[in-house]
């Protein structure tokens, strides 16, 4: 019998900084060797669109990786009345409950269906409030708003990631109430903890928060469009809408892939998938929180499965967006470069719904030798070393590569012995004040092949 999949991860941010800063990664790096691994904490808000149903199925299979403080049903400009009156979420939780005993064979941290039911709420679904500022909203004091407020004010030291799959009006109303009806110290405490990830601004809430609660960190994500959404692959039936994914990525988004890996033979939860192909426009909002070693939720500018963003306007110092970015000149690559790994990981988790541990695959566990954040000097040879284990005793291959789009060095940084886990190195370019980001990607040869990561950040002094 093979050992249970390791649940450890590089240490996570415990400080309640107002913005994501490099110091957050430093904190993670200095405590990684101690094995500190608090999970990220989140509240998901959903407008119940059909692609939300698909994203929620994937989301439920990752609830072992993060702590779910709330699931709040809201509306948006696309789903103006919301869908809380329909039992779609309740039905999915019932299906999750059926596969839960088997999921726990692979990871005992999966929460009970009852816990998830207990944190479900309904927020503002009033169509008349879509573009109305919180003080003038006709609907206030919803159960969803109260849950957001209570979570932001509790004593848990972790940041609260509020994921906006639909509109952000309920979140905006919660922040307005905190600002106007609570002591300043409580408002400041709440704002210092919130991390909002908006899948577009789908109502007036996101823009209102950006302008009126400037201390609140908010990520306005755009470039997932045509990667994860309804144009995830080219189809003549979609008229002129073309995918931004390369052809080899599109194969992982097509009906044949979805049928084989999710909808057929993978239990009642996968069978509930309502769409014929991968169309999950909201999935990027929680991909940063997946336990894969990239730890991009600590700082969205680092890049990871959930995209890559940047601070774009000094007038809004806590607003980041991917609108003006590109990886290797491709404005969508910061998302699609990770799709293959994310899809394989999803397929493995679907296997967990029906297979015993010995018959399924589990991701490699990667640990750095040294620190994840280092001060280096120009011309210095920096050694890169890590160790990796596989829960299934699969063969592992590793690759170190510079994530040049995420760092600030102008010169390319070749990695010598890049395929060696513990003998790789690079020469620091003569660029004082810049950073070099090195990613170690370790892949097993299981079915499907799964990846684990490390990120080493070097500050050039």
C-alpha positions in Angstrom: 0.0 0.0 0.0 1.4 3.3 -1.0 1.5 6.2 1.5 -1.1 8.9 1.5 -0.6 11.9 -0.7 1.5 14.5 1.2 -0.7 17.5 2.3 2.2 19.8 3.0 2.9 22.9 0.9 5.2 25.9 1.0 4.2 28.2 3.8 1.4 30.6 3.2 0.9 34.2 4.1 -0.3 34.9 7.6 0.3 38.7 7.7 -2.7 41.0 7.0 -0.9 43.4 4.6 -3.1 45.8 2.7 -1.5 44.9 -0.6 0.3 41.8 -2.0 4.0 42.6 -1.7 7.2 40.7 -2.3 7.6 40.6 1.5 4.7 38.1 1.5 6.7 35.7 -0.6 9.7 36.3 1.8 7.5 35.3 4.7 6.5 32.1 2.9 10.1 31.3 2.0 11.6 31.8 5.4 9.0 29.4 7.0 8.8 26.8 4.3 11.4 24.7 5.8 9.5 24.7 9.1 6.6 23.0 7.3 4.1 25.8 8.1 1.3 25.4 5.6 -1.9 27.3 6.3 -4.5 26.9 3.6 -5.8 30.0 1.8 -9.3 31.0 2.9 -12.0 32.0 0.5 -15.6 33.1 -0.2 -16.9 32.3 -3.6 -19.7 34.4 -5.0 -21.6 33.0 -8.1 -24.3 34.3 -10.3 -25.4 30.7 -11.2 -24.7 31.0 -15.0 -24.4 27.6 -16.7 -20.6 27.9 -16.8 -20.6 28.6 -13.0 -22.2 25.1 -12.7 -19.2 23.6 -14.5 -16.7 25.7 -12.5 -18.4 24.7 -9.2 -17.9 21.0 -10.0 -14.2 21.6 -10.4 -14.2 23.9 -7.3 -15.7 21.2 -5.1 -12.9 18.8 -6.1 -10.4 21.4 -4.8 -12.0 22.1 -1.5 -9.3 20.0 0.2 -6.8 22.7 -0.9 -8.4 25.7 0.7 -10.8 26.6 3.5 -14.3 27.6 2.2 -15.7 30.3 4.4 -18.7 30.9 2.2 -20.5 30.3 -1.1 -22.8 33.3 -1.9 -25.3 33.4 -4.7 -25.5 36.8 -6.4 -26.5 38.2 -9.8 -24.6 40.0 -12.7 -25.2 41.9 -15.9 -25.4 38.5 -17.6 -27.6 36.8 -15.0 -29.6 39.7 -13.9 -31.9 37.9 -11.5 -29.5 35.3 -10.3 -30.3 31.7 -9.8 -30.7 31.1 -6.1 -34.3 30.0 -6.6 -33.0 27.0 -8.6 -31.5 24.0 -6.7 -28.4 23.7 -8.9 -26.0 24.2 -6.0 -27.9 22.0 -3.7 -27.9 19.2 -6.3 -24.2 19.5 -6.8 -23.6 19.3 -3.0 -25.7 16.2 -2.9 -23.6 14.6 -5.6 -20.4 15.8 -3.9 -21.6 14.1 -0.7 -22.0 10.8 -2.7 -18.4 10.8 -3.9 -16.9 12.3 -0.7 -16.0 8.9 0.9 -13.9 8.0 -2.1 -12.3 11.5 -2.3 -11.2 11.2 1.3 -9.2 8.0 0.3 -7.0 10.4 -1.6 -7.0 13.4 0.7 -8.7 13.4 4.1 -8.9 17.2 4.1 -12.1 17.3 2.0 -14.8 19.1 4.0 -18.1 17.6 4.7 -21.1 18.4 2.5 -22.8 19.6 5.6 -20.0 22.2 6.2 -20.4 23.5 2.7 -24.1 23.7 3.0 -23.8 25.6 6.3 -21.7 28.4 4.6 -24.1 28.8 1.6 -25.9 32.1 1.5 -27.8 34.4 -0.9 -26.7 37.9 -1.5 -28.1 40.7 -3.6 -29.9 39.5 -6.7 -32.0 42.6 -7.2 -31.8 43.5 -10.9 -32.4 47.2 -10.0 -29.2 47.3 -8.0 -26.8 46.2 -10.7 -25.4 49.7 -11.4 -26.4 51.4 -8.2 -23.9 52.5 -5.5 -24.3 50.7 -2.2 -25.8 53.7 -0.3 -28.6 53.7 -2.8 -29.2 50.0 -3.2 -32.8 48.8 -2.7 -31.6 45.5 -1.2 -29.3 45.7 1.8 -28.4 43.5 4.7 -28.6 40.2 2.8 -27.4 37.0 4.4 -24.5 36.9 1.9 -23.4 40.4 2.9 -23.5 39.5 6.6 -21.4 36.4 6.0 -18.7 38.5 4.2 -18.7 41.1 7.0 -18.5 38.4 9.8 -15.7 36.6 8.0 -13.7 39.8 7.5 -14.0 40.7 11.1 -13.3 37.3 12.7 -10.0 36.4 14.5 -8.6 34.1 11.8 -5.4 35.8 10.8 -5.5 34.7 7.1 -6.5 36.9 4.2 -10.0 36.3 2.8 -10.1 35.7 -0.9 -13.5 36.9 -2.2 -14.0 35.3 -5.7 -16.4 37.2 -7.9 -17.8 34.8 -10.5 -20.6 37.2 -11.1 -21.2 40.8 -9.8 -19.4 42.3 -6.8 -22.4 44.3 -5.5 -22.9 42.1 -2.4 -19.2 42.5 -1.6 -19.4 46.3 -2.2 -22.4 46.6 0.1 -20.6 44.7 2.8 -17.6 47.0 2.6 -19.8 50.1 2.6 -21.6 48.9 5.7 -18.3 48.2 7.4 -17.1 51.7 6.5 -20.3 53.5 7.6 -21.6 51.5 10.5 -18.5 50.0 12.2 -15.6 51.6 14.2 -12.8 52.7 12.0 -10.4 50.1 13.5 -12.8 47.3 12.5 -13.2 48.7 9.0 -9.5 49.0 8.5 -8.9 45.5 9.8 -11.5 44.1 7.4 -10.1 46.0 4.4 -6.6 44.9 5.2 -7.7 41.2 4.9 -9.8 41.2 1.8 -8.4 39.9 -1.6 -11.0 40.3 -4.4 -10.6 38.4 -7.6 -13.1 39.7 -10.2 -13.9 37.7 -13.4 -14.5 41.0 -15.2 -16.5 43.7 -13.5 -19.9 42.2 -14.1 -21.9 45.0 -12.3 -21.1 48.3 -10.7 -19.6 46.7 -7.6 -16.1 46.2 -8.7 -15.6 49.7 -10.0 -17.2 51.1 -6.9 -14.9 49.2 -4.6 -11.8 50.3 -6.6 -12.8 53.9 -6.4 -14.4 54.2 -2.9 -12.5 51.6 -0.9 -8.9 52.2 -2.2 -7.4 50.1 0.6 -9.1 46.9 -0.6 -7.0 44.7 -2.9 -8.9 43.9 -6.1 -7.8 42.0 -9.1 -9.7 42.8 -12.4 -9.1 39.7 -14.6 -9.7 39.9 -18.3 -7.4 37.7 -20.4 -9.0 34.4 -19.4 -11.5 35.3 -22.2 -11.2 32.9 -25.1 -9.0 30.6 -23.0 -11.3 29.2 -20.3 -14.7 30.5 -21.5 -17.2 29.7 -24.3 -14.4 30.1 -26.9 -12.0 27.6 -25.3 -11.7 25.9 -28.7 -12.4 26.7 -32.3 -15.8 25.5 -33.5 -17.5 26.5 -36.8 -20.8 26.5 -34.9 -19.6 29.5 -32.8 -19.6 31.7 -35.9 -16.7 34.2 -35.8 -15.7 33.6 -32.2 -12.2 32.1 -32.1 -10.2 30.5 -29.3 -7.0 32.1 -28.1 -5.7 28.7 -27.2 -3.1 27.0 -29.4 -4.3 23.8 -31.1 -2.6 21.4 -28.7 -4.3 23.2 -25.8 -7.7 23.1 -27.5 -7.6 19.3 -27.5 -8.0 19.5 -23.7 -11.1 21.7 -24.0 -13.1 19.7 -26.5 -16.2 17.5 -26.0 -14.2 14.3 -26.4 -11.8 15.2 -23.5 -14.6 16.3 -21.2 -16.6 13.1 -21.9 -13.7 10.8 -21.3 -12.3 12.6 -18.2 -15.3 14.1 -16.4 -18.8 13.3 -17.6 -18.6 9.5 -18.3 -17.5 6.9 -15.8 -16.4 9.4 -13.1 -19.4 9.3 -10.7 -22.5 11.5 -10.1 -20.7 14.8 -9.7 -18.9 14.7 -13.0 -22.0 13.4 -14.7 -23.8 16.7 -13.6 -21.5 18.8 -15.9 -24.1 20.7 -17.9 -22.0 21.7 -20.9 -20.6 19.7 -23.8 -17.1 21.1 -23.7 -14.8 22.9 -21.2 -16.3 26.4 -20.7 -15.5 27.6 -17.2 -15.0 31.3 -17.3 -14.9 31.5 -13.5 -12.4 28.8 -12.8 -9.4 31.1 -13.0 -10.5 32.8 -9.8 -9.6 29.8 -7.7 -6.7 28.3 -9.6 -4.2 30.5 -7.8 -5.3 28.8 -4.6 -4.7 25.2 -5.7 -2.0 23.4 -3.8 0.5 23.1 -6.7 3.5 24.9 -5.2 3.4 28.1 -7.3 1.8 30.0 -4.4 0.6 32.7 -6.7 -2.3 33.7 -4.4 0.4 35.4 -2.2 1.0 37.9 -5.0 -1.1 37.8 -8.2 1.8 39.6 -10.1 3.9 36.4 -9.7 1.7 34.5 -12.2 0.3 31.0 -12.0 -2.6 28.8 -13.0 -5.0 31.8 -12.4 -3.2 34.2 -14.7 -0.8 37.1 -14.0 -1.6 40.7 -13.2 0.2 43.9 -12.6 -0.4 47.2 -10.7 -1.6 49.5 -13.4 -2.5 52.9 -11.9 -0.8 54.9 -9.1 -4.2 56.5 -8.4 -5.5 53.0 -7.3 -2.5 51.4 -5.6 -4.3 48.2 -4.7 -5.8 47.5 -8.1 -4.1 44.9 -10.3 -5.2 43.7 -13.8 -4.0 41.6 -16.7 -5.5 44.0 -19.3 -2.1 45.3 -20.5 0.1 42.2 -20.1 1.4 39.5 -22.4 3.6 36.5 -21.9 6.1 36.1 -24.8 4.1 38.7 -26.7 0.8 36.7 -26.4 -1.8 38.5 -24.2 -3.5 35.2 -23.4 -0.5 33.0 -22.7 -0.4 33.9 -19.0 -3.5 31.7 -18.8 -3.2 29.1 -21.5 0.4 28.2 -20.7 -0.9 26.4 -17.6 -4.1 24.8 -19.0 -2.6 21.4 -19.9 -1.3 21.0 -16.3 -4.5 22.2 -14.8 -6.6 20.0 -17.0 -4.6 16.9 -16.2 -4.9 17.7 -12.5 -8.7 18.1 -12.8 -8.8 14.7 -14.6 -6.9 13.1 -11.8 -9.3 14.5 -9.2 -12.2 13.2 -11.2 -10.5 9.8 -11.0 -10.4 10.2 -7.2 -14.2 10.2 -7.2 -14.3 6.6 -8.3 -10.9 5.0 -7.9 -8.9 3.7 -5.0 -5.6 5.4 -4.1 -3.4 2.8 -5.8 -5.4 3.1 -9.1 -5.2 6.9 -9.4 -2.5 9.5 -9.9 -1.3 12.1 -7.4 0.9 15.1 -7.9 4.6 15.1 -7.1 5.7 16.8 -3.9 8.6 19.3 -4.5 10.7 20.8 -1.8 13.5 23.4 -2.2 17.0 23.0 -0.9 17.8 26.5 0.5 15.4 29.4 0.4 12.6 30.4 -2.0 13.8 34.1 -1.9 17.4 35.1 -2.1 19.6 38.1 -2.4 22.2 37.6 -5.1 25.0 39.6 -6.8 25.7 40.4 -10.4 28.0 37.8 -11.9 27.4 35.3 -9.1 26.6 31.7 -10.0 23.5 30.7 -8.2 22.9 27.0 -7.6 19.3 25.7 -7.8 18.5 22.5 -6.0 15.3 20.8 -4.9 14.1 17.3 -4.0 10.9 15.7 -5.2 9.0 12.6 -4.2 6.0 11.0 -5.8 3.1 9.4 -3.8 2.7 6.7 -6.4 6.4 6.0 -7.0 6.2 7.3 -10.5 9.2 8.4 -12.5 9.8 12.1 -12.2 11.3 14.6 -14.7 12.2 18.2 -13.7 12.8 21.4 -15.6 14.0 24.8 -14.3 12.9 27.8 -16.4 13.0 31.5 -16.1 9.5 33.1 -15.8 10.8 36.2 -17.6 7.5 37.9 -18.0 6.9 37.8 -14.3 10.3 39.1 -13.3 12.1 42.4 -14.0 15.4 41.4 -15.5 15.9 42.6 -19.0 18.5 40.0 -20.1 17.5 36.4 -20.6 18.8 34.1 -17.9 19.8 30.7 -19.3 19.7 27.9 -16.7 22.6 25.4 -16.9 21.6 21.8 -16.3 18.0 22.9 -16.4 16.7 19.3 -16.4 18.5 18.5 -13.1 16.6 18.9 -9.9 19.7 19.5 -7.8 22.5 20.5 -10.2 21.0 23.5 -12.0 22.5 27.0 -11.9 22.5 30.4 -13.5 24.7 33.4 -13.7 23.2 36.6 -12.3 22.9 39.4 -14.9 24.4 42.8 -14.1 21.1 44.4 -13.3 21.1 45.7 -9.7 17.6 46.3 -8.3 16.0 43.7 -10.6 14.5 40.3 -9.9 14.9 36.9 -11.5 12.1 34.3 -11.2 13.0 30.7 -11.6 10.3 28.0 -11.8 11.0 24.3 -11.1 8.3 22.2 -12.8 8.4 18.5 -11.8 6.2 16.1 -13.8 5.4 12.4 -13.2 4.8 9.8 -15.8 1.4 8.7 -14.3 -1.9 8.8 -16.0 -2.7 11.6 -16.4 0.8 13.1 -15.9 0.7 15.6 -13.0 3.0 18.5 -12.1 4.3 20.1 -8.9 6.2 23.4 -8.8 8.6 25.6 -6.9 9.4 29.2 -7.5 12.7 30.8 -6.5 12.9 34.6 -6.5 16.4 36.2 -6.7 16.8 39.9 -5.9 19.9 41.3 -7.6 21.8 43.5 -5.2 
